[in-house]
Amino acid sequence: MTDLYLWLKAGHVISVIAWMAGIFYLPRLYVYHAEQAAKVPAMVPVLEVMERRLLRAIMNPAMIATWVFGLAIVGMGSVDWGSAWPWIKAVCVIAMTAFHMWCGGERKRLAEGQMKSGRTYRMMNEIPTVLLLVIVVAVIVRPF
């Protein structure tokens, strides 16, 4: 079981890194999209392809793998649910997933020409940063 646990943990960490890379970059693409749509209209189709491919080819599979590996680890019984940290992590992972879904919805709205300001996308990009900080501290430091 120990070897399996280590492989699951490695898969979980790898998929989290891929997911976070995409979740930090996609809102940045939205900033460019919102700010360049009127200035350089020829850039919009390029940004739309980048946004779609990032979401579908990297972020969606990485999110699914993160959940699968994470739930497999939980299923092995290695989490003490009597502590606060796994509950805090679970809430933050659900919030991160909700943010991911918001990103997907926002991509569709951008493709339809409905966009928020670049400033709004910059501010929204702080949400996964805060969630990531809470998750890492909850899991590694376990101050709760």
C-alpha positions in Angstrom: 0.0 0.0 0.0 2.8 2.4 0.7 4.1 2.3 -2.9 0.6 2.9 -4.2 0.2 5.9 -1.8 3.4 7.5 -2.9 2.4 7.1 -6.6 -1.0 8.6 -5.9 0.6 11.4 -4.0 3.1 12.1 -6.9 0.2 12.1 -9.4 -1.8 14.4 -7.2 1.1 16.9 -6.9 1.9 16.8 -10.6 -1.8 17.4 -11.6 -2.2 20.2 -9.0 0.9 22.0 -10.5 -0.5 21.7 -14.0 -4.0 22.8 -12.9 -2.6 25.8 -11.0 -0.4 26.9 -13.9 -3.5 27.0 -16.1 -5.7 28.6 -13.5 -3.2 31.4 -13.0 -2.6 32.0 -16.7 -6.2 31.8 -18.1 -7.5 35.0 -16.3 -4.3 36.7 -17.5 -5.3 35.8 -21.1 -8.7 37.3 -20.3 -7.0 40.6 -19.2 -5.3 40.7 -22.6 -8.5 39.8 -24.4 -10.5 42.5 -22.6 -7.8 45.2 -23.1 -6.9 44.4 -26.7 -10.3 43.6 -28.2 -10.9 47.2 -29.3 -7.3 48.2 -29.9 -6.1 45.1 -31.9 -9.2 43.2 -33.1 -7.0 40.8 -35.1 -5.6 39.5 -31.8 -9.0 38.3 -30.5 -9.1 35.0 -32.5 -5.6 34.2 -31.4 -6.5 34.8 -27.8 -9.7 32.7 -28.1 -7.7 29.7 -29.5 -5.2 30.1 -26.6 -8.0 30.3 -24.0 -9.9 27.4 -25.4 -6.9 25.1 -25.7 -5.6 26.0 -22.3 -8.9 25.2 -20.7 -9.7 22.1 -22.6 -6.3 20.5 -23.1 -4.5 21.4 -19.9 -6.8 22.7 -17.2 -9.8 20.4 -17.5 -7.7 17.2 -17.5 -5.4 18.5 -14.7 -8.4 19.3 -12.6 -10.0 15.9 -13.1 -6.7 14.2 -12.3 -6.3 16.3 -9.2 -9.7 15.2 -8.0 -9.1 11.5 -8.9 -5.7 11.3 -7.2 -6.9 13.3 -4.2 -10.0 11.2 -3.7 -8.0 8.0 -4.2 -5.7 9.2 -1.4 -8.7 9.9 0.8 -10.1 6.5 0.0 -7.0 4.9 1.3 -7.9 6.2 4.7 -4.8 8.3 5.2 -6.7 11.5 6.1 -7.7 12.3 9.7 -11.1 13.9 9.3 -11.1 14.7 13.0 -8.7 17.5 12.3 -9.7 20.8 10.8 -7.1 20.9 8.0 -8.7 18.4 5.7 -12.0 20.2 5.9 -10.4 23.5 5.2 -8.5 22.0 2.3 -11.7 20.4 0.9 -13.6 23.7 1.1 -10.8 25.5 -0.7 -10.5 22.8 -3.4 -14.3 23.1 -4.0 -13.9 26.9 -4.2 -11.0 26.4 -6.7 -13.2 24.1 -8.8 -15.9 26.7 -8.7 -13.4 29.3 -9.9 -12.3 26.9 -12.7 -16.0 26.7 -13.7 -16.3 30.5 -13.6 -13.2 30.6 -16.0 -14.9 28.2 -18.4 -18.1 30.3 -18.4 -16.2 33.5 -18.8 -14.4 32.0 -21.9 -17.8 31.5 -23.5 -18.9 35.0 -22.6 -15.7 36.5 -24.0 -16.3 34.5 -27.3 -19.7 36.1 -27.5 -18.2 39.5 -27.0 -19.4 40.0 -23.5 -16.4 41.0 -21.4 -15.6 42.5 -18.1 -12.8 45.0 -17.6 -9.1 44.0 -17.6 -9.1 45.2 -14.0 -11.9 42.8 -13.0 -10.0 39.9 -14.5 -6.8 41.0 -12.7 -8.7 41.1 -9.4 -10.3 37.7 -10.0 -6.9 36.2 -10.6 -6.1 36.8 -6.9 -8.7 34.3 -5.8 -6.8 31.1 -6.7 -3.7 32.6 -5.2 -5.4 33.0 -1.8 -7.0 29.6 -2.1 -3.6 28.0 -2.9 -2.0 29.7 0.1 -4.7 28.4 2.5 -4.5 24.9 1.0 -0.7 24.7 1.3 -0.6 26.1 4.8 -3.5 23.8 5.9 -1.8 20.7 4.6 1.9 21.4 5.4 1.8 23.5 8.5 -1.6 22.3 9.9 -2.1 25.3 12.2 -5.9 24.5 12.5 
